[in-house]
Amino acid sequence: MDLSKILAISGKPGLYKNIAQTKSGVVVESLTDGKRFPAFAHERISSLAEISVFTTDEDVPLKDVFRKIYEKYEGEKCIDHKVSGDELKAFLEEILPDYDRERVYTSDIKKIVMWYNLLVEKEMMDFSDEEEEEKATEDHDEKDDETASETEEATPDDKENG
């Protein structure tokens, strides 16, 4: 899933798809109603790929939070973003137990839930490419381990012969 083309614009509700670059900003398309309009640089445009959630350790990329929600809810929508603040906090604590309660506000959790549900509704939550990449990386690492083991096994014999 590529979140770099999905944008959040400060002061505007919902999410937007980056359609084209212009001299003074970008042309975006609303994911909720499909309308296109220019968004200018002064509007504080953030790509979802750049957003992360504060935790007590390292910040967690929004993509990883979405993946955890996706796995927990088996690719379906999660709770409604209009539930109480306590319910939103309990939801995030279940998904990301070490989130920083002082720096992550209820409004932030509401956005995460709203964005996740919108992306699921628009069938834009697809982690299959990443799973294939991870599997390929694991297979590559296993081959490296096998090669290293073979090298280690050959070394004592070489010493005896030498």
C-alpha positions as CSV (number, residue, x, y, z in Angstrom):
1,M,0.0,0.0,0.0
2,D,1.5,3.3,-1.1
3,L,0.4,6.1,1.3
4,S,2.7,8.7,-0.4
5,K,0.0,9.7,-2.9
6,I,-2.7,10.0,-0.2
7,L,-2.8,13.5,1.4
8,A,-4.3,15.1,4.5
9,I,-4.8,18.9,4.1
10,S,-4.9,21.0,7.3
11,G,-8.3,22.6,7.7
12,K,-10.1,20.3,5.3
13,P,-11.8,17.1,6.3
14,G,-11.1,13.7,4.8
15,L,-8.3,12.5,2.6
16,Y,-7.2,13.4,-0.9
17,K,-5.4,11.7,-3.7
18,N,-2.5,13.5,-5.3
19,I,-3.4,13.9,-9.0
20,A,-0.9,16.3,-10.4
21,Q,1.9,18.7,-9.4
22,T,1.5,22.5,-10.2
23,K,3.8,25.4,-9.7
24,S,2.2,26.5,-6.5
25,G,0.9,23.2,-5.1
26,V,-0.9,20.1,-6.2
27,V,-4.2,19.1,-7.8
28,V,-6.0,16.7,-5.5
29,E,-9.1,14.6,-5.7
30,S,-11.3,14.1,-2.6
31,L,-11.7,10.4,-1.6
32,T,-15.1,11.2,-0.2
33,D,-16.8,12.9,-3.1
34,G,-14.4,12.7,-6.0
35,K,-14.2,16.5,-6.6
36,R,-10.9,17.8,-7.8
37,F,-9.3,21.1,-6.8
38,P,-5.9,22.8,-6.4
39,A,-4.3,22.6,-3.0
40,F,-1.6,25.2,-2.3
41,A,1.7,24.9,-0.4
42,H,0.6,27.3,2.3
43,E,-2.3,24.9,3.3
44,R,0.1,22.4,5.2
45,I,-0.3,19.3,3.0
46,S,0.9,16.1,4.6
47,S,1.4,12.7,2.9
48,L,0.1,9.9,5.0
49,A,3.5,8.2,4.4
50,E,5.1,11.0,6.4
51,I,2.8,10.7,9.4
52,S,3.7,8.7,12.5
53,V,2.2,8.0,15.9
54,F,4.1,9.0,19.1
55,T,4.9,6.0,21.4
56,T,7.0,5.8,24.6
57,D,9.8,4.3,22.5
58,E,10.2,5.2,18.8
59,D,7.5,6.8,16.6
60,V,5.4,4.2,14.7
61,P,4.6,5.0,11.0
62,L,0.9,5.4,10.3
63,K,1.2,2.6,7.8
64,D,2.2,0.2,10.5
65,V,-0.7,1.3,12.7
66,F,-3.1,0.8,9.8
67,R,-1.6,-2.7,9.2
68,K,-2.3,-3.6,12.9
69,I,-5.9,-2.4,12.7
70,Y,-6.3,-4.2,9.4
71,E,-5.1,-7.5,10.9
72,K,-7.2,-7.1,14.0
73,Y,-10.4,-6.3,12.1
74,E,-9.6,-8.7,9.2
75,G,-9.7,-6.0,6.6
76,E,-13.1,-4.7,7.7
77,K,-13.9,-1.2,9.1
78,C,-13.1,-0.6,12.7
79,I,-15.0,1.4,15.3
80,D,-16.8,4.6,14.4
81,H,-14.7,7.8,14.8
82,K,-17.7,9.5,16.5
83,V,-17.6,7.3,19.6
84,S,-16.5,8.8,23.0
85,G,-13.0,9.9,23.7
86,D,-12.5,7.1,26.2
87,E,-13.6,4.5,23.6
88,L,-11.1,6.0,21.1
89,K,-8.3,5.9,23.6
90,A,-9.2,2.3,24.6
91,F,-9.2,1.3,20.9
92,L,-5.7,2.8,20.3
93,E,-4.4,1.2,23.4
94,E,-5.5,-2.2,22.1
95,I,-3.9,-1.6,18.8
96,L,-0.8,0.2,20.0
97,P,-0.3,-0.4,23.7
98,D,2.7,1.9,24.1
99,Y,1.3,5.0,22.4
100,D,2.2,8.2,24.2
101,R,-0.9,9.2,26.1
102,E,0.4,12.8,26.6
103,R,1.3,13.6,23.0
104,V,-1.4,11.7,21.1
105,Y,-4.7,13.6,21.5
106,T,-8.2,12.2,21.1
107,S,-8.5,14.3,17.9
108,D,-5.5,12.4,16.5
109,I,-7.0,9.0,17.3
110,K,-10.3,10.2,15.7
111,K,-8.4,11.0,12.5
112,I,-6.6,7.7,12.4
113,V,-9.9,5.8,12.8
114,M,-11.7,8.0,10.2
115,W,-8.8,7.7,7.7
116,Y,-8.6,4.0,8.2
117,N,-12.3,3.4,7.6
118,L,-12.3,5.7,4.5
119,L,-9.3,3.8,3.0
120,V,-11.0,0.4,3.7
121,E,-14.3,1.7,2.2
122,K,-12.5,2.8,-0.9
123,E,-10.6,-0.6,-1.0
124,M,-7.2,1.2,-0.8
125,M,-5.9,-1.0,2.1
126,D,-3.8,-3.6,0.4
127,F,-0.8,-5.1,2.2
128,S,-0.3,-8.0,-0.2
129,D,2.7,-6.4,-2.0
130,E,4.4,-5.8,1.3
131,E,3.8,-9.4,2.5
132,E,5.4,-10.7,-0.7
133,E,8.3,-8.4,-0.2
134,E,8.7,-9.5,3.4
135,K,8.6,-13.2,2.3
136,A,11.2,-12.5,-0.4
137,T,13.4,-10.8,2.1
138,E,13.0,-13.7,4.6
139,D,13.8,-16.3,1.8
140,H,16.9,-14.3,0.9
141,D,18.0,-14.1,4.5
142,E,17.5,-17.9,4.9
143,K,19.7,-18.5,1.8
144,D,22.4,-16.2,3.3
145,D,22.2,-18.2,6.6
146,E,22.5,-21.5,4.7
147,T,25.5,-20.2,2.8
148,A,27.1,-19.1,6.1
149,S,26.5,-22.5,7.7
150,E,28.1,-24.3,4.7
151,T,31.1,-22.0,4.9
152,E,31.5,-22.6,8.7
153,E,31.2,-26.4,8.2
154,A,33.9,-26.3,5.5
155,T,36.4,-24.3,7.6
156,P,37.4,-27.0,10.2
157,D,38.1,-29.5,7.4
158,D,40.3,-27.0,5.6
159,K,42.3,-26.5,8.8
160,E,42.9,-30.3,9.2
161,N,44.0,-30.6,5.6
162,G,46.2,-27.6,5.7
